[in-house]
Amino acid sequence: RDHTGIDRVDLETGRATPVIRNIEPSFMTVGPDGNFYVFPWTDNGRAPIQVYDAQGKVVRTIGKPGGIQPGAWDPQRFGQIAGLSVDRTGNVWVVEAQDYPRRMLQYKSDGTLIKEITGNTFYGGAGGGGLNRYNNARAWYGPVEFEIDWQKHASRIRSFLGNSIGGDFVAVRVKGRSETYLATAPCSLGDRQSAGTVYLYDEAAGTARMVAAVGDAESFGAIRTSRVISLLKGDVPKGFTFMWSDRNGY
C-alpha cells in the first residue's frame, strides 16, 4: 500500500495484515520453506537480499552490501537486480539488468553461492571486447576484465575497472615502457567514435584511470558540465573539439 512493507491479504474480506514492516521491497518472492526473500528498494544493489521467516523476523541475508565496486571482482556484490525467484528445490535465482556484466546468480537458500552465469554480449554476439596483447590470460568487455584459462577453455570475471570506464579497448605500451594503457576503439556495433579516451591500467588493483582524451566535445561527458560550459561564455560543447591529457600523471 505505501511501499514500506509486506502485507498478508485476506482474499474474502480484502483485509490487509502487516507481516514485514519498514523494508521498502523492490522484489519479493516466497520460497518452499515459507520464508520471504526480499530485495529492498535501494540504489544499484547496495543492500543484500533480506530473508524473513513467516513471522517477519530476519533469519539471514544473501549477498554482500556495497554494490559493484572497482577492483577485484566479488560476485556476491549485486548490480541492478531485475528479477528474484526461488525454485521448488529452494535455489535462489537473481537476475541483473546491467550490461557490464550481464549475469545471473544461483544461491542455496542458506545464502551459499552456487554459481555465477555471465553473458551474453550486445545483440547476441556483436559485442566487441578485446584481448590483452601483453597478457593473453586477460581480456576486457567494457569495464569488465576476464581471466582466461586456455587449457580448461574457461574464463571468470577478474575485476571491474570502474563505472566511469567505457567503450571497447586496445592495450597499448609506449616506447618500451612497462605501463599498459587502454585506448578506446570502435570494436562493437559502430565503426567510428566521436571521442577517444586513454586509460592507465593498474593490473594489480584491477582498475584504470583516465589520462588522455581527444575528439568531439559534445560526446565527452566530462566536458558537459555547468562549470565547463560557464567557461565557454554561453557556447555549448557541440561547437568544439578538444584535446586533454593528465600532465601530472603518465
C-alpha positions as CSV (number, residue, x, y, z in Angstrom):
1,R,0.0,0.0,0.0
2,D,2.6,2.6,1.0
3,H,5.7,0.7,-0.3
4,T,7.2,0.3,3.1
5,G,6.4,-3.3,3.9
6,I,4.6,-6.6,3.0
7,D,1.0,-7.4,4.0
8,R,-1.0,-10.6,4.1
9,V,-4.3,-10.1,2.4
10,D,-7.5,-12.0,3.2
11,L,-9.0,-12.8,-0.2
12,E,-12.5,-13.0,1.2
13,T,-12.6,-9.8,3.2
14,G,-9.8,-7.8,1.5
15,R,-8.3,-7.0,4.9
16,A,-4.5,-6.5,4.9
17,T,-2.4,-7.5,7.9
18,P,1.2,-6.4,8.1
19,V,3.8,-9.2,8.0
20,I,7.1,-7.3,7.4
21,R,7.5,-3.6,8.1
22,N,9.9,-0.9,7.1
23,I,11.7,-2.7,4.3
24,E,10.6,-0.9,1.1
25,P,10.6,-4.0,-1.1
26,S,11.7,-3.8,-4.7
27,F,11.5,-7.5,-5.5
28,M,9.9,-10.2,-3.3
29,T,9.2,-13.9,-3.5
30,V,8.3,-16.7,-1.2
31,G,10.3,-20.0,-1.1
32,P,9.1,-23.5,-0.4
33,D,10.4,-23.1,3.1
34,G,7.8,-20.4,3.7
35,N,10.4,-17.7,4.0
36,F,10.2,-14.3,2.3
37,Y,13.1,-13.3,0.1
38,V,13.2,-9.5,-0.3
39,F,15.4,-7.2,-2.2
40,P,15.0,-3.8,-0.7
41,W,14.4,-0.6,-2.7
42,T,18.0,0.8,-2.8
43,D,20.4,2.3,-5.3
44,N,22.1,-0.2,-7.5
45,G,22.1,-3.1,-5.3
46,R,23.9,-1.6,-2.3
47,A,22.0,-3.8,0.1
48,P,21.9,-7.6,0.2
49,I,18.8,-9.7,-0.1
50,Q,16.9,-10.0,3.2
51,V,15.4,-13.3,4.2
52,Y,12.4,-13.2,6.6
53,D,10.5,-16.0,8.3
54,A,6.7,-16.2,8.3
55,Q,6.6,-14.0,11.4
56,G,8.6,-11.2,9.7
57,K,11.9,-11.9,11.6
58,V,15.2,-11.6,9.7
59,V,16.8,-15.0,9.6
60,R,19.7,-14.3,7.2
61,T,20.9,-12.2,4.3
62,I,22.1,-13.2,0.8
63,G,24.9,-11.4,-0.9
64,K,27.1,-8.5,0.3
65,P,26.3,-4.8,0.7
66,G,28.0,-2.1,-1.3
67,G,27.1,-2.8,-4.9
68,I,29.6,-3.5,-7.7
69,Q,32.8,-1.6,-7.0
70,P,36.1,-1.0,-8.9
71,G,38.9,-3.5,-8.2
72,A,39.0,-7.3,-7.6
73,W,35.7,-8.9,-8.5
74,D,33.3,-10.1,-5.8
75,P,30.4,-12.0,-7.4
76,Q,28.3,-11.5,-4.2
77,R,28.0,-7.7,-4.7
78,F,24.8,-7.1,-6.6
79,G,24.3,-4.8,-9.6
80,Q,20.9,-3.7,-10.9
81,I,18.7,-6.6,-9.8
82,A,15.8,-7.1,-12.2
83,G,14.3,-10.4,-11.0
84,L,14.3,-12.6,-7.9
85,S,12.9,-16.1,-7.7
86,V,13.1,-19.3,-5.5
87,D,12.6,-22.6,-7.3
88,R,10.8,-25.7,-5.9
89,T,14.1,-27.1,-4.6
90,G,15.0,-24.0,-2.7
91,N,17.6,-22.5,-5.0
92,V,17.5,-18.7,-5.1
93,W,17.9,-17.1,-8.5
94,V,19.0,-13.5,-9.0
95,V,18.8,-11.8,-12.4
96,E,20.6,-8.5,-13.1
97,A,19.8,-5.9,-15.7
98,Q,23.1,-4.0,-16.3
99,D,25.2,-4.6,-19.4
100,Y,28.5,-4.8,-17.6
101,P,28.4,-7.6,-16.8
102,R,25.2,-9.3,-17.9
103,R,24.7,-12.1,-15.4
104,M,22.6,-14.4,-13.2
105,L,23.4,-15.8,-9.8
106,Q,22.3,-19.1,-8.2
107,Y,22.4,-19.4,-4.4
108,K,21.3,-22.1,-1.9
109,S,18.6,-21.0,0.4
110,D,21.1,-20.7,3.2
111,G,23.0,-18.0,1.2
112,T,25.8,-20.1,-0.2
113,L,26.7,-19.0,-3.7
114,I,26.4,-21.9,-6.2
115,K,27.5,-20.3,-9.4
116,E,27.7,-17.1,-11.4
117,I,26.4,-17.1,-15.0
118,T,27.7,-14.4,-17.3
119,G,26.7,-13.3,-20.8
120,N,25.5,-12.6,-23.4
121,T,27.0,-9.6,-25.4
122,F,25.0,-6.9,-27.1
123,Y,22.6,-8.2,-29.8
124,G,23.6,-11.8,-29.4
125,G,27.2,-11.5,-30.2
126,A,28.1,-8.2,-31.9
127,G,29.6,-7.0,-28.7
128,G,33.3,-6.1,-29.3
129,G,35.7,-6.6,-26.4
130,G,39.4,-7.3,-26.7
131,L,42.3,-9.5,-25.6
132,N,45.2,-8.0,-23.7
133,R,48.0,-8.4,-26.3
134,Y,50.6,-8.3,-23.5
135,N,49.0,-11.0,-21.3
136,N,46.6,-13.3,-23.2
137,A,45.2,-14.6,-19.9
138,R,43.4,-11.3,-19.7
139,A,40.5,-9.8,-21.8
140,W,38.1,-6.9,-21.5
141,Y,34.4,-6.5,-22.3
142,G,33.7,-2.9,-21.5
143,P,34.9,-2.2,-17.9
144,V,34.8,-5.9,-17.0
145,E,38.1,-7.7,-17.0
146,F,38.1,-11.5,-17.6
147,E,40.8,-14.1,-16.6
148,I,41.1,-16.8,-19.3
149,D,42.3,-20.4,-18.8
150,W,43.1,-21.6,-22.3
151,Q,43.9,-25.1,-21.2
152,K,40.5,-25.6,-19.5
153,H,38.6,-23.5,-22.0
154,A,37.2,-21.5,-19.2
155,S,37.0,-17.9,-18.0
156,R,35.9,-15.9,-15.0
157,I,35.5,-12.2,-14.1
158,R,38.7,-11.0,-12.6
159,S,38.0,-7.3,-11.9
160,F,35.8,-4.3,-12.6
161,L,37.7,-1.3,-13.9
162,G,35.1,1.2,-12.7
163,N,31.7,2.8,-13.6
164,S,33.4,5.7,-15.4
165,I,35.3,3.4,-17.7
166,G,33.5,2.9,-21.0
167,G,33.9,1.5,-24.5
168,D,36.0,-1.3,-26.0
169,F,39.7,-1.2,-25.5
170,V,43.0,-1.9,-27.2
171,A,46.0,-2.5,-24.9
172,V,49.0,-0.2,-25.8
173,R,52.5,0.3,-24.4
174,V,54.7,3.3,-25.3
175,K,58.4,3.2,-26.3
176,G,59.2,0.0,-24.3
177,R,57.7,1.3,-21.0
178,S,56.1,-1.3,-18.7
179,E,52.9,0.7,-18.2
180,T,49.9,-0.6,-20.1
181,Y,47.3,1.8,-21.5
182,L,43.8,1.1,-22.6
183,A,42.8,3.1,-25.7
184,T,39.2,3.1,-26.7
185,A,38.4,1.7,-30.1
186,P,35.2,1.1,-32.1
187,C,35.1,-2.6,-31.8
188,S,31.4,-3.0,-31.1
189,L,28.3,-2.1,-33.1
190,G,29.6,1.0,-34.8
191,D,32.7,1.6,-36.9
192,R,33.6,5.1,-35.5
193,Q,33.8,7.0,-32.3
194,S,33.3,10.7,-31.7
195,A,35.8,10.9,-28.9
196,G,38.7,8.7,-28.0
197,T,39.9,8.1,-24.4
198,V,43.1,6.6,-23.0
199,Y,43.2,5.0,-19.5
200,L,46.2,3.9,-17.4
201,Y,45.6,0.3,-16.4
202,D,46.6,-1.0,-13.0
203,E,46.7,-4.8,-13.3
204,A,47.5,-5.4,-9.7
205,A,44.5,-3.4,-8.5
206,G,42.2,-4.3,-11.4
207,T,41.4,-0.7,-12.0
208,A,42.0,2.0,-14.6
209,R,42.0,5.8,-14.6
210,M,41.7,8.3,-17.4
211,V,44.9,10.0,-18.6
212,A,44.0,11.5,-22.0
213,A,41.2,12.2,-24.4
214,V,40.5,13.8,-27.7
215,G,37.6,14.4,-30.1
216,D,34.1,16.0,-30.2
217,A,33.4,17.9,-27.0
218,E,29.7,17.1,-27.2
219,S,30.4,13.4,-27.0
220,F,32.7,13.6,-23.9
221,G,30.7,13.6,-20.7
222,A,33.4,15.2,-18.5
223,I,33.1,18.4,-20.6
224,R,29.3,18.6,-20.5
225,T,29.2,20.1,-17.0
226,S,28.0,23.5,-15.9
227,R,31.5,24.5,-14.8
228,V,33.0,23.9,-18.2
229,I,30.0,25.4,-20.1
230,S,30.3,28.6,-18.0
231,L,33.9,29.0,-19.1
232,L,32.7,28.8,-22.8
233,K,30.7,32.0,-22.1
234,G,27.4,30.7,-23.3
235,D,28.6,28.5,-26.1
236,V,27.8,24.8,-25.9
237,P,30.3,21.9,-26.3
238,K,28.7,21.0,-29.6
239,G,30.8,23.6,-31.4
240,F,34.1,22.4,-30.1
241,T,36.7,19.7,-30.5
242,F,39.1,19.2,-27.6
243,M,42.4,17.6,-26.6
244,W,43.2,16.8,-22.9
245,S,45.9,14.9,-21.1
246,D,46.8,14.4,-17.4
247,R,50.2,16.3,-17.3
248,N,50.6,15.3,-13.6
249,G,50.4,11.6,-14.3
250,Y,51.6,9.5,-17.2
